[in-house]
Amino acid sequence: MIEVRDLAKNYEGSWAVRGISFEVGAGDIFGFIGPNGAGKTTSIRIMSTLLDPTSGTIRVDGKCVVEHAHEVRRRIGYMPDNFGVYDRITVWEYLDFFAASYGLGRRERLSAIEGIMQLTDLTGLRDRLTGELSKGMRQRLCLAKTLVHNPKVLILDEPANGLDPRARIEFRALLKELRNLGKTIFISSHILAELSDVCTALAILEKGRVVASGPVEEIKRALQPGLAFRLEVLGEAEACRGALEGLEGVGAVKADRSALVFQFSGERERVPDLVRALVAKGVPITGLQELKTDLEGLFMQLTRGDVQ
């Protein structure tokens, strides 16, 4: 659905984006992750036809964002990181204005706006002035505006920035619902917790370069090809290291006070045998927990903290 090839952008001798490439599949919720200044917003503005690249290409639904900008704009809904609302018009008038801007006829606008207000839970606010809305409701209104022309692709730049915890949870639930409706969602964020339970694929950006991209599970498997566990014991863990390291399938072992963290190359069905072997060696086990690599773990493994 989105194809980025060798994209680069230079601002007066300074490279914001340095030849990045990745693909977003139809129906993905694709996370675009990186620290502030990594080049995320520059890439998104090029993708949204608001900025020309120095070199490279982006295609959305097969259309080049430079050569076919008008057609691309029909296919995308763009929600910027900073946006304003016209404070003295109502929620309905705000959505009607943008629907008309996309060329929707009056009857078509009425139907589209009613459906979108229900989807984004704005129906009860239709006659409220936009200037009276909370931060969370303004975010919902901006997303509703982004949906008003029924785009195939949503491009969201830091959409949960500044929201309270409840509003963030509700926003993530709305993203999942939009995916179920067939939307492809490209979402940028530097807050990894926002994306950890919604992304199907991602690209991690640092200093204008992609350091990893693809389905989340594939990246996890590449970084952690086997199983990983945290073994809790009574007393000092270091005293139990030797008993664990001598067992078949056990890889690198790290001692952390009263716990041992280790890699295990065997099948999950062999874990009970591992525990029995440790008990037979007299290891005082108090707990065993499988460790899963989350987005924060991926980010820390793949990046070095460099900024441009």
N, C-alpha and C positions, 0 to 999 in steps of 0.2 A: 504493500500500500504506500509506503514511503521508502525511497531509495536514495541514500546519500553517498556520493562518490567523490573522494579527494577534495572535500570542501575546505576552502581556505579564505580567510578575510584578514586584510591588513589595513590598519588605521595609521596613516602617516608614518610608516616605518615600524609599527608595532603590530605583531601578529596576535590577533584575538583567537583565531581558529587556524590550526596548522595541518591541513590535509586529512580531515577525518572521513571515515567511511563506516556505514552501518545500514541495516535494513529493518523496517518495521512491518510485520505481517498484518494482514487484514484481521481484525478482531482482537488484536493485542492491546493490553494496557502496558505501554512501553515507558519505563522510567529513564529519564535523562538526568543522571546524577553527577554532581560535582560541587566543589566548594565555590563560594562567591568569587567571581573573576576567572572561572575556568573556561568561559566561552559559551555557556549555555544560552544566554539570552541573545547573543549575536547569532548563533546557529538558528534559533527559533525565529528571529526576525527575517532571516534569509528564507527559511522554510515557509513563512507566512507572506512572502512577496513584499515585505516592507524594506528590504535591504538587498542590494546586489552583492554577490560574492566576488572576491578577487579572482578566484579560480575554482574549478570543480562544479558539480551539478547536484541538484536535488530534484527528484521527480515525485510527485504526489498523484497516486492513481494513474501513473503512466504519463503525466503531464509535467513538463519542465517548468519550474517556478519562475524562471526568467522569460522564456519564450512564450509561455502560455499563462501568464499571471492572472488574467481575467478568469480563465476556466478553473485555475487552481482555487481562486477565491470562492468560487461557487461550491467547491468540494470540501472546504475547510471551515471550521469555526475556531477563531483565535481569541483566547482570553489572556490579555497581557498581565505582567506582574504588577503594574501600577495602572489603575484605571479610575476614571471619575464618573459620576452620575450627574444628570441635570436635576439639581436639588428641588426645583419647584414644579416638577411634573409628576404625575402619578406613575405607579408601577406599570399599569396598563398602557399609558401614553408612551412610556419609555420603550416598552417592547413593540408597540405599534409603530413607533418611529423607525426602529431598526428593521422591522419586517418590511415596511414600505421601502426602505433604502435598498433592500434586496429585490425589489420589484414584485413583491407579492400583492395580488389584488385584494380588495377589501374583504370579500367573503373568505378568501384563502387565509388572510391574516387573522380573522376572527377565530377560525378553526385551529390554526397553528398556535396562537397565543393561549387559547384555553387549554390545549393539551400540554403545552410546555409549563404553564403555571401549575397545573396539577402535578406534573412530574417533579418539579422543583419545590413543591409545597409553598407556592406563593399566592394561591387562589384567595385566601383570606386577606391579602394585602393589596388587592388590585387597585383600590382607590386611595392607598396611602401614598403620601409624597415620598419620593425616593430619598430626600434629605433627612427624613425621619427614621430611616431604617438603621438597624444595628449593623455592625461589621459583617456578621455572619449572613444576614439577609441581603446585604449588598453583594456579597460574593455569590449568593444564589441567583440574584438578579442578573449579575454579569454573565454567569453561566447560562441562564435562560436566554439572554440576548445572543450568546454564542450559538445556541441551538435553534434559533428562530427560523432559519432557512433550511433546516434538516440536513446538515452537512454529514458527509461520510466520515470525516476525520476531525477530531477535536485536538487542538494544540493549546495546552494549558501551561502557562509559565508561573510557577510558584503559586498555585491556586489556593492553597490553605494557609498562606502566610498571614499571620496576625489573628487567626481564628482561635477561639477558646476550645478546650478539649471536646466538649459535646459537639460543637459545630464541625470539628475535624472528623469525628467519628461518623457523623451524618453525611459529611461530604464524601468520605470513602465509600459509604454504602451507596451513594448516588452514582459514583463512578462505576461500581459493579453493575448497577441497574442499567446504565447507559451501554456498557459492554454487552449485556444480555439483549439489548435492543439492536445490536449489530454495529455499534460505533467502534471505530479504531481510535484509541486515546493515546496521545503523546503528551507526557506530563513531566515537567521539569521541577526538580526540588533539590535543596541542600539539606532537608530534614529527612533522614533516611527512614525514620519511624513512620512517616506519612505513607510510604510506598511499600513497606515490608510485606503487607498482607494483600496487596492488590495487583502488583506487577506480575506480568507473565514473562516479560523480557526487559532488558535494560542495556544501556550503554553508560560506562563510567568514564568521565572526562576529567583530565587534569592538565593544566597549562596548555589548553587548546588542543590536546590530543586525546584520542580514545585509547584507554588502557585495557578495556575489555568490553565486549558486546555479545549479545545473544540471549537465548532463553535462560532464565534465572537458574533453573535446575542444572543445565549443562555447565554453567560457570561454576556452580557449587561443586559439581562432580570433578571438574578439572582441578579445583583447588584442594578438594578433600576427597580423593578417589575411594577411600575406604570408610570404615566407621570410626567414630571418635567417641571416647567415653571419659567421664570424670568418676574416679573411684574414691569414695570417702572411707577413711579408716580411723580407728582409735589411735591416738598418739601421733607421733611424727611420721609423716608419709615417707620421708626419705629412707626410713628403716625398712620399708616394704618394697622399695624400688627393685631390688635384686630378684625377689620372688616373682614379680610381675614380668620383668624383662626376660626371664628365662622361658616363658611360655610361648608355644607356637602361635604365630599370627600377630603377636604383639610387636608394634613398631616403636617409634620414638615415644619416650616416657618423660614427662616433666613433673617434678614434685612441687606442690603448692601447699605448704603447711600440713594440713590434715587430709590432703587429697592428692591423687595421682591422675594426671591427664595423659591419655595415651591413644595412639592409633591402633586399629585392629583390622587386619587384612582378611580375616575369615568371614564366613557368612554369619548373618544375624542368628541363625539357628544354633551356632556354636557358642554363643555367649553364655548360656547356662553351664556348659562344660568348663568354660574359663573360670566362672565363679566357683564352681566346685573344686577346681584345681587350686585356686587361691586359698579356699577354706582348708583344704588338705595340708597346705603349707603353713597353716597357722596365721594367715593374714586376717586381722580383726576388722572385717568389712562392716561398715554401717550404712553404705548406700552406693548405688551405681546409677549414673545418669548418662544417657546418650546426648552428645553435643551436636547441635545443628548449626550450620553456618547461616546467619541471617545477612541482611543487606549491610548492616554496620560491619560485620565481620569481613564480608567481601571487600567493602570499601577500604578497610584498614589494611587488608592483605595486598591490595592492588595499587594503592597510592602511597606517596611518600610525604604528602603535606606540602608540596611545592605550590607556589602561587606565581602568577605572571607579573 
